[in-house]
């Protein structure tokens, strides 16, 4: 029953427990307090019966808490921590106490524009924040918590095409020499990147036990989880237990043998590119070293990921098929692999020279004034 508190402007008070917390609400009229208490009891009975609360009372913050807990239980910790951070620092301060059903497409679009244009985030970051909300609302829609997913009407922004560079053999040599000047462990990591095609956060996590010396195979099966700051037993997009197999090419075998002769970290559980004090080389550390190395080697606009493209292009030029390169890179389809190989038309250039293509035409030189000289 509602409690009466004498001397108050709103003397009638209703108390109830919600998710372990005691909540109160005051009313000026006893009848209003009785009706509200009855509504609270009905909602509690609906929850006990397994029925959803009214849509206009499902707050984003309440659903998001349950949603993120479920993702922590089902997905890699590092991935969920990023989503959790985006929710807590951006989305919940804006819409957390709002009923999900009341959040409109225009409001979310305005928040994304603020993220991109006022907070100066990249288009890729904007798309990630949009994807998070789309997934959250889509799951809410599937559970009957909202009638529509307002994020579905917001298209992804086209991301600028990044420069895709492939190093020549000469440039690879200069790059490795520059890494060697930074430290032999950086040189070893560069060799792993160029001869396995692994991503940086997988190449730096390779251990000696990942090499089958008899079968000449490298097993790429763990990665550096940057959110956790440690190495975990999984691969990107593969989950725990997934692995990619790459041949142990003779050049890489020779490089590992040379590195082992100069380091004390050669146990099976040691990282192949171990630091002098032991342990793997973090991505953020190698990123700075890579930047200095490409400057020293006079190779411009080359990212660490371009070393993966260089491996793919070298493998194709050596005679490996797109399907075989797909397996070595761990791609899901050949279509993804095609973005990593650079078309080689040098044979067409040589053929043009050989057949003298265009040699029968007289040269025409157009003068600055527009006239032509023959």
MITI-231175 format. One record per residue: x, y, z of N, C-alpha, C, O in turn; residue in one letter. Coordinates in steps of 0.02 Angstrom, whole numbers, plus 50000, padded with zeros to 5 digits. Example, Ala and Ser with C-alpha at 12.3 -4.5 7.8 and 13.67 -1.06 7.14 Angstrom:
<rs>
506604971650390506154977550390506604983550390507124983450423A/506424988850354506844994750357506455000250394506705005750402S/
</rs>
This chain:
<rs>
500424994150000500005000050000500445006350000500995006350029X/500215011749967500595018049968500665020650039500215019850081X/501235023750052501375026550118501215034050118501355037650071X/500915036250175500745043350181501265046750226501415044450281X/501535052550201502035056250238501765063350250501715067450204X/501585064650310501255070950327501735076850319502325076450335X/501465082350294501855088450287502235088950222502585093950211X/502175083950178502515084150113502065087050059501455086450062X/502375090350010501985092949953501675087349914501105087849890X/502055081749907501795075649875501835070149928502335066549932X/501305069549970501355065350031501315057850018501525053950061X/501055055749960500965048549949501585045649913501775048049860X/501875040549942502495037649916502405030149902502095026549941X/502685027949845502685020849827503405018549824503825021749792X/503565013049857504225010049854504185003249821503714999449833X/504695001549779504724994949749505444993249734505884997549732X/505574986849724506254984449712506324982549638505924978849611X/506844985349607506964984049536507694982249527508134986249541X/507834975949503508514973549491508954974449553509534976449548X/508674973049613509044973349675509084980149706509364980849761X/508814985249674508844992049700508144994249722507644992749689X/508114997849778507485000449803507365007249770507785011749773X/506785008049739506605014249706505985017149738505575013549766X/505925023749734505345027149763505065032249714505415034749670X/504415033649722504095038849682503535041949723503165038449757X/503485048549720502995052249761502415054749718502495056249659X/501815055349750501205057649717500835062449763500865061949824X/500465066949732500055071549773499385068449789499075070149840X/499145063849746498485060649757498575053349774498995049949744X/498185050849822498225043849842498025039249784498325033949776X/497535041249744497305036949690497855035849638497935030449611X/498235041249624498795040549577499315035649603499595031649564X/499445035849668499935031349697499695024149694500085019649680X/499045023049706498765016249703498805013549632498985007749622X/498635017649582498665015349512499385013749491499505008849456X/499865017849512500555016649494500805010149527501145006149494X/500625009149590500835002949624500544996849590500884991749585X/499924997349567499614991849531499984990349466500064984549447X/500204995549432500584994649369501254991249382501464986949344X/501584993149438502224990049455502124982549468502534978449447X/501584980849503501444973849518501294969849455501504964149448X/500924972949409500774969549345501414968349305501504962949277X/501854973349303502484972549268502904966949299503224963149263X/502914966549365503294961349399503014954449382503394949649373X/502354953949380502034947549362502194945549290502274939649275X/502234950649245502394949149174503114946549168503244941849130X/503554949449207504254947149205504314940049231504664935949202X/503964938549286503974931749314503674926749265503884920949263X/503184928949226502874924449178503274923849114503074920249068X/503844927449110504264927049050504044931748995504274931148939X/503604936449011503364941248961503784947548964504044949349017X/503844950948906504244957048903503884962848936503274963048939X/504284967548959503994973748986503724977848927503934976648870X/503274982548939503024986848886503604990148849504094992248880X/503544990748782504104993348742504315000348763504905002048760X/503835004448784504015011248801504375011848868504535017448889X/504495006248901504845006348966505515002748963505865002349014X/505715000148905506354996748899506895001848883506925004348826X/507305003548932507825008548922508435005548887508584999648895X/508775009648848509365007348813509895004848862510204999748849X/509995008248918510515006248965510374999448995510844995549007X/509734997849008509564991349037509684985748987509964980549004X/509474986748925509574981548874510314980848858510564975248850X/510674986548854511384986348837511794982548889512264979048871X/511604983148953511964979449006511904971948995512404968348998X/511294969648983511204962448971511534960348907511834954948903X/511494964448855511774962848789512534962148792512814957548764X/512864966848826513594966648829513834960948873514354957948858X/513464959248925513654953448967513624947048925514054942648932X/513124946448884513064940548841513634940248791513894934748778X/513834945848764514394945948716515054944148750515474940848720X/515144946348813515744944348851515784936748858516334933948859X/515204933548864515194926348874515304922548808515504916748809X/515174925748752515174922148688515744924048641515904920248596X/516054929848651516544932348604517214933648637517264933948698X/517754934548595518414936048623518394942448665518064947248648X/518764942248720518734947748768518954954348738518634959548751X/519484954248697519734960548669519214963948625519154970048627X/518854960048584518344962948540517784966048580517564971648564X/517554962648631516994965148671517194971248711516784975748721X/517824971648734518044977348773518004983748731517834989048756X/518154983248666518104989048623517374991248616517224997148620X/516914986348607516204987948603515954990948669515574995748669X/516174988048724515974990548790516184997748799515805001848826X/516804999348777517055006148784516645011048742516495016548764X/516475009048681516075013448637515385014748666515105020148660X/515105009548696514445010448727514485015348786514095020148790X/514945014048832514985017948893515195025148882514955029748915X/515655026248834515935032948825515565037148773515635043248772X/515165033948730514835037948678514085037048675513715041948680X/513845030848668513135029848656512715030548720512195033848717X/512915027648775512505027948836512435034948865511895036648888X/512965039148864512865045948888512345049848848512035054448873X/512245047948785511765051448742511065048448745510575052148748X/511015041848746510355038748741510205033748797509685030448795X/510655032948846510595027648895509935027548933509645022248944X/509685033348954509075033548995508445034448951507905035648977X/508535033748886507965034248841507675027348827508055022548821X/507005026748821506715020448797506965019048727506985023548684X/507165012848713507435011148648506945012748592507135014748538X/506305011648607505785012748557505745020048534505495021548480X/505995024648576505945031848560506545034548524506535040248502X/507085030648517507695032948484507595032748409507455027448381X/507665038348376507515038848305508145038448262508705039248286X/508035037148198508585036948150508945043648146509555043848144X/508555049048146508855055748140509315057248198509835060448189X/509125055148258509545056448317510205052648314510725055348331X/510175046348294510785042348288511235045248234511845045548242X/510935047248178511315050148123511665056648145512235057848127X/511315060648184511605066848210512195065348256512705068848254X/512145060048297512695058148341513295055748301513865057248318X/513175052048247513725049648205514065055348168514675055348160X/513665060348146513965066248115514395070048165514925072648147X/514165070448226514565073748278515225070048289515755073148297X/515195063448290515795059348299516295060748243516895061348257X/516055061148182516505061948125516755069148115517345070248105X/516295073948119516475080748100516695085248158517115089648149X/516415084048217516605088148274517165084948316517625088248339X/517115078248323517635074748362518205072448318518695069648342X/518155073748252518695072448203518895065148199519485063548192X/518405060648205518555053548196518525051648122518205055048083X/518865046248104518885044048034518225040948013517805039248055X/518145040147948517545036947921517515029747946516975027147961X/518085026447949518105019547973517855019048045517485014448062X/518065023748087517835023848157517085025048160516735021748198X/516845029748120516125031048117515735024748099515225023248130X/515985020948050515645014848029515645009648084515175005748090X/516175009348124516205004548179515685006348233515355001848259X/515625012648249515125014848298514415013448273513975011448311X/514315014648209513665013248179513515005748179512955003748194X/514025001548164513934994348163513754991648232513354987048238X/514054994548284513904992448353513174993548369512834989048394X/512914999548355512225001048370511744996948326511204995048348X/511944995648265511524991548221511454984548248510904981748249X/512004981648271511984974948299511564974748362511164970148372X/511654979748406511274980048468510524980548455510124976748484X/510324985048410509614985948396509334980048357508744978348364X/509744976848315509504971048278509354965248325508864961648317X/509794964248375509664959148425509044960848467508654956348485X/508954967248482508364969448519507734968148478507214966248504X/507774969348413507204968148368507034960748366506444958848367X/507544956448362507424949248360507114946748425506754941748425X/507254950148480506964948248545506294951548558505984950348610X/506074955748512505434959048521505464965048567504944967148593X/506054967848579506124973648623505974980148587505784985148619X/506044980348521505874986248481505494983848419505554978048399X/505104988348391504714986548332505114987148267504984983548219X/505604991748266506024992748207506744993848229506864995648287X/507204992848184507904994448196508055001048161508135001048100X/508095006648197508185013148164508865013848129508935018148086X/509345009748148510015010448119510035007648048510485009348009X/509555003248031509545000247964509485005447910509685004347853X/509205011147927509105016447877509715020847868509715025347826X/510225019747908510845023747903511365019747864511605014647889X/511535021947804512015018047764512725018847791512885023747824X/513145013947775513855014547790514165019847745513985020447687X/514625023647772514985028647733515545025247694515915021147722X/515615026947630516175023947593516845026147621516965032147630X/517275021447635517925023047664518435024347609518425021047557X/518885029047620519395030547569519835024447557520015020947604X/520005023447495520425017747477521145019147500521445024147481X/521405014647540522085015547566522595013647512522475009347470X/523155016947516523695015347470523935008147482524065006147539X/524005004447428524224997547433524894996847397524934996947336X/525414996147436526084995847408526364988647412526194984847458X/526774987047364527124980547363527864982047354528054985547308X/528274979347399528994980647396529324976247344529164970347337X/529794979147307530204975147261530714971247302530794972347362X/531064966647268531574962747303532114967347332532354966347387X/532304972347292532824977047315532584980947375532954981947423X/531954983347374531684987147430531614982747492531724985247548X/531444976447483531404971947541532084971247574532144971047635X/532604970747533533284970147560533484976347600533764975747654X/533334982247573533504988447608533104989047673533354991347724X/532474987047670532044987447729532314982847785532344984847843X/532504976647767532764972047817533424974447846533564973547905X/533844977647804534464980347829534334985947880534674986547931X/533824990047866533644995447913533384992547978533524995248032X/533004987147975532764983848036533344980848075533354981148137X/533834978148039534414975148073534794980348112535074978948165X/534824986448086535164991848121534784993748185535094996248232X/534124992648186533724994148245533794988748298533724990048358X/533944982648276534024977048323533864970548287533414970248245X/534244965248303534154959048266533464955948278533214952348234X/533154957248336532484954548348531964957948303531474954848284X/532074964348286531634967648238531734964748168531264963848130X/532364963448152532524960248087532174953448081531914951748029X/532184949648136531864943148135531104943748125530814939748088X/530804948648157530084949748148529924951848077529414949748048X/530364955948047530264957847977530304951747931529914951347884X/530764947147945530814940947905530164936847911529924934147861X/529894936447972529274932647982528704935747943528294932247913X/528664942347943528134945847907528184944647832527684943447798X/528794944947805528884944447733528844937247708528694936147649X/528984932247751529014925347728528444920947754528424914947738X/527994923647794527394919947813526754923447791526234920247784X/526794929947778526194933647759525714934647817525154936847808X/525944933147878525514933847937525404941147954525834945347939X/524854942647985524744949448011525244950748067525494946148099X/525384957048080525884958848129525714955948198526164953648233X/525084956148217524894953648284524884946048288524784943248342X/524994942748232525084935448232525814933648224526064928848255X/526174937448181526884936048170527284937048234527744933148249X/527124942248273527504943348335527334938348390527684938048440X/526804934448379526604929448429526834922448411526684917648447X/527204921748355527454915148335527984912648384528434916448403X/527934906348403528414903248448528774897548412528534895148361X/529344895448439529724890048407529314883548403529404879548357X/528864882548451528454876548450527944876748393527614871648380X/527864882448360527394882948304527694880648239527354880548187X/528334878748240528674876448179528754868848180529024866048227X/528504865748128528624858548118529224858048071529164858648010X/529814857048101530434857148062530464851448012530734852247957X/530204845748030530234839947986529774840747925529964839047869X/529174843447937528704844447882528794851247848528474852547797X/529234855547876529354862247849528704866347845528524868947793X/528374866747903527734870347907527744875047967527974873248021X/527474881147956527384885948010526634886248026526224887247981X/526464885448090525764885548112525624892348145525874893748199X/525224896348111525024902948138524374901948175523844901048144X/524394902048242523804900048280523664904348342523214902748380X/524044909648353523914914148409524044921248388524344922448335X/523814926048428523924933048411523984937348474523794935248529X/524244943348464524274948248518523604951748523523384955048476X/523274951048580522644954748592522844961448622523034961848680X/522794966648582523044973248603522624976048661522884979748702X/521984974248663521564976748718521784973748785521734977048837X/522024967448783522244964148844522994965048857523224964348914X/523364966648803524084967248811524434960648820524964960348852X/524144955248793524444948648800524284944448738523874946348697X/524614938648734524514934048677523964929048695523964926248750X/523504927948648522944923248659522954917848605523214918848551X/522654912248622522644906448577522054906848529521554903348536X/522104911248480521594911548427521864915548369522384918848374X/521504915248312521684919048253521114923748235520544922448253X/521264929148201520754933948181520224930448137520394927448086X/519594930948158519054928148120518974920648126518514917848096X/519404917248165519374910048169519174907548238518954901848245X/519234911748290519064909548356519604905048385520124903948353X/519484902548444519984898348478520064891748442519574888448423X/520684889748432520824883348398520944884048324521184879348292X/520784889848294520894890748223521634892048208521974895148249X/521874889748151522564890848133522644891248058522214889048020X/523194894248036523374894847966524054891647957524514892747997X/524134887647906524754884147892525114887347833524814888647781X/525764888647842526184891747791526824887647783527094885347834X/527064886647722527694882947714528274886647748528304892747749X/528734882747776529344885547804529844886247747530214881547732X/529844892047714530264893047655530994893047676531164895047731X/531434890747630532154890347648532444896947673532854896947719X/532244902647643532514909047665532314910447738532724913047776X/531714908647757531494909747826531854904947873532034906847929X/531954898747852532314893847893533024896347907533264895947964X/533354899047855534034901547864534044907547912534494908247953X/533534911847905533494917747949533404915748022533704918648067X/532974910748033532854908348102533484905248131533644906348189X/533834901248089534464898148113534974903548132535324902848182X/535014908848092535484914248107535294917848171535724919748210X/534644918848180534404922248240534524918048302534714920648355X/534404911548297534494907048355535214906848378535354905748437X/535684907848332536394907748351536594913948390537134914048420X/536164919148391536334925348425535884926848485535944932248515X/535434922348502534984923648557534954917648604535074912048583X/534774918948667534714913548716534004910948721533884905948755X/533524914448688532814912548694532644907748637532374909848586X/532784901348648532674896448595532254890448618532224885348584X/531934891048677531514885648701530864885348660530684890348628X/530524879648659529904879048618529394884548633529064886948587X/529334886548696528824891548713529064898748704528684903448714X/529704899648684529964906448672529714909048605529604905248558X/529634915648601529424918748539530004918848490530574920048510X/529854917648427530394917348376530764923948373531374924048371X/530384929548371530684936248370530704939048441530454944448454X/531014935348487531034937448557531454943748565531954944748532X/531234948048611531634953948630532254951548668532264945948693X/532764955748673533374953748710533224951448781533564946948806X/532724954548813532544952448881532004947048882531784945048936X/531804944648823531284939548819530604942648808530494948548822X/530124938548784529454940948773529344943348701529824944448664X/528714944048682528554946048613528634953548604528644957348653X/528684955648542528754962748525528044965548514527714963448466X/527804970048556527124972848547527054976548481527544979248455X/526454976548455526314979948392526514987348395526834989848349X/526324990748449526464997848454527214999348453527425004448428X/527604994848481528334995648480528604994948410529004999048387X/528384989648375528634988348307528394993748259528734995148209X/527814996748272527565001948227528055007748222528175010348168X/528335009748279528815015248278529465013148244529765017048206X/529675006948256530285004448223530185004048148530635005948110X/529605001748127529445001148055529465008048022529725008647967X/529205013148056529195019848027529905022348016530055025447964X/530355021148064531045023248055531395019248001531805021947964X/531225012847996531565008547947531385010447875531825010547832X/530755011947862530565013647793530865020547774530995021847715X/530955024847823531285031347809532015030147792532275033147744X/532345025847831533045024347818533135020747751533625021947716X/532665016247735532705012347672532465016347612532505013847556X/532215022547624531955026747570531395023347532531355023447470X/530945020247571530335017247543529745021047573529625020647633X/529385024547531528855028947557528175025647556528035021147516X/527745027947602527035025947606526945018347609526495015647577X/527355014947648527295007747656527065006347728527395008247776X/526505002947735526255001047801526504994047819526764990447776X/526424992247882526614985447902526184980447865526424975047847X/525544982047854525104977447819525314976447747525144971447716X/525684981347718525924980647649526424974847644526524972147589X/526744972947699527194967247697526804960847684527064956147653X/526184960547708525744954847694525554954647620525514949347590X/525444960547591525294960947519525914959047478525854955847426X/526504961047503527114959247468527214951747467527404948947415X/527074948347523527124941047525526654938047473526854933547436X/526024940347471525534937547425525744938447352525684933847312X/525994944447336526214945847267526824941647249526854938947194X/527304941047295527894936847282527694929647270527974926247227X/527204927147311526994920247303526654919147236526764913947204X/526264923947214525924923147148526434923247092526384919347044X/526914927747096527424928147044527854921847043528134920046991X/527914918547101528304912347104527924906347076528224901147063X/527274907147065526884901747035526324898947076525974894447053X/526234901347137525684898947179525014901647151524974907247127X/524504897547154523844899647131523504904047182523714904347240X/522974907447161522594911747207522304907547264522284909747322X/522084901447249521794897147300522324895147351522174894947411X/522924893747328523464891847374523674897847418523814896947477X/523684903747388523854909747427523314911147478523454913347534X/522684909947459522124910847505522234906647568522134909047624X/522434900347558522554895947616523134898447659523094898047720X/523654901047628524234903347666524074909747705524344910747759X/523644914047677523464920147712522894919147761522764923547802X/522554913447756521994912147801521364915847783520934917147825X/521294917547718520684921047695520104916247688520194910247680X/519504919047691518904914847684518744913347611518494908047595X/518884918047566518744917147495519324919947453519724923847477X/519344917847390519844920347343519734927747328520204931347312X/519104929947333518954937047319519334941547367519564946947347X/519404939447429519794943447477520534943247458520874948347461X/520774937447437521484936747419521664941147360522224943747357X/521204942047313521344946047254521504953247271521834956747232X/521274955547329521434962347349522154962947375522404968447384X/522474957247387523144957147415523684956047362524274956947377X/523504954247302523994952947250523984958547199523454961147183X/524564960447175524624965847127524704962947058525114958447046X/524314965647011524344963146942525034964646912525304970146919X/525304959646879525964960346848525874960146772525694955046744X/526014965846738525944965946665526624966846632526664968946574X/527154965146668527824965946639527904961846576528264963746530X/527564955946573527614951746514527284955146453527494954046396X/526764959246466526444962846412526894968446387526914969846327X/527254971646432527724976846413528284973946369528454976646317X/528554968246391529094965046353528854962746285529214963246235X/528224960246282527954958046217527874963946170527994963246110X/527674969746197527604975746156528264977846125528294979946067X/528794977246164529454978846138529674973846085529974975546035X/529504967446098529734962046054529394962445986529724961245935X/528764964045984528394964145920528414971045889528164972045833X/528724975945924528774982645896528094986045889527974989245838X/527674985345937527004988145933527034995745925527314999245967X/526724998345871526715005545858527305008145820527345014145807X/527785003745801528385006145767528235008545696528635012345669X/527675006545666527505008445598527225015445592527145018045537X/527055018545648526765025145647527315030445650527815029545685X/527215035945613527695041445617527585045345681527015046445702X/528125047445712528075051445773527795058245758527985061545709X/527335060345799527035067045792527175070845857526975068645911X/527505076345851527665080545909527245086845904527325090745857X/526815087945951526385093845952526745099545985526985099046042X/526795105145949527145110845975526715114446026526115113146032X/527015118946063526665122746115526115126946084525595127946115X/526215129346023525725133645990525145129745961524665132745935X/525165123245964524625119145938524765116145870524375111945846X/525305118245838525475115445773525805108745781525985106845837X/525885105045727526185098445730526785098045686526775100645630X/527305094745709527895093645668527945086345652527845082045696X/528105084845589528165077845569528895076345556529065070645538X/
</rs>
